[in-house]
């Protein structure tokens, strides 16, 4: 018998200190984390020039399994839908 292995989504959250939208989005994603299995990784874009260059005006940025899902004024309903997809 072959048993399916459940893949836990990897959520990358890009932020920086003093970002009000980031604080709200992180609060919301942590609420989702209480009911949806995920591995949440937070990245401060101020710590790496490449991240600042890539995401500077977009933050907060949420990637799930490497796919850009939301940025800026984040819609957590979309984030949750992506996390609940079976093919994530």
N, C-alpha and C positions, 0 to 999 in steps of 0.2 A: 504494500500500500504506500502510495506517495502522499506525503503530507505537505500542504501548501504552507509556505513560510510567509507570515504577515510582515510586510515591509513597513517600517515606521517612517513617516515622512520627516525629512530634515528641513527645518524652517530656519532660514537665515534672515536676521533682522538687522538692518543697517540704520544707525542712529548717530547722534552726537549730543554732547551736553548742551542744555539750554534750549533744546528743540521741543516746543510745546506739543506739536503734532506727534512727535516721536513718543513722548511720555504717555499720551492718550492711547496711541496704537499699541504700545508695549503693555499697558494695563489691560487692554481688550484682548490681546493675543494670549496673555497669561490666564485670562478667564476661560478662553477657548481651550487652553492647555489642560485645564482641570477636567474636561470632558472628552477631549480628543487626544489620542496618543500622538506625540510628536517629539522630535529632538530639536529644541530651540537653541540657536546659537546667536548671540548678540555681538555686533561689531561696531566699534566706535570709528567712524570714518576719519576723525581727526588724528588717529594714530597711524594712518598710512596714506601717503600722498596719492597713491594709485586709487584708493577708495574715495578720497576726497574729490579727485578729478572725475571719477566715474559717477558718483552719486551725490555730489555736493548740493545741487539745487533740487534734487528729487526726494530727499529724505522726508519721512521714513520710507524705507524700501523693504519689501518682503519678497523673498524668493522661497519657493518650495521645491525641493529636489532640483535646485539649479535653475528653475523656471521663474522669471520675473512675474509676480502675480499682482502686486499692488504697490503704489508709491504715492507720496504726497498725502492727500486727504483720503486715507485708506478706508475702503468699504469692507468691514469684517465679515459681512455675509458672503462676499466672494471668496475671501480667504477660507472661511469655514467650508464652503462648497468644494473648493479645491482639495482641502484636507480630507474630506469625506469621500472623494472619488475613489473607486476601487482600483483604478489604474495608476494612482499616484506612486 
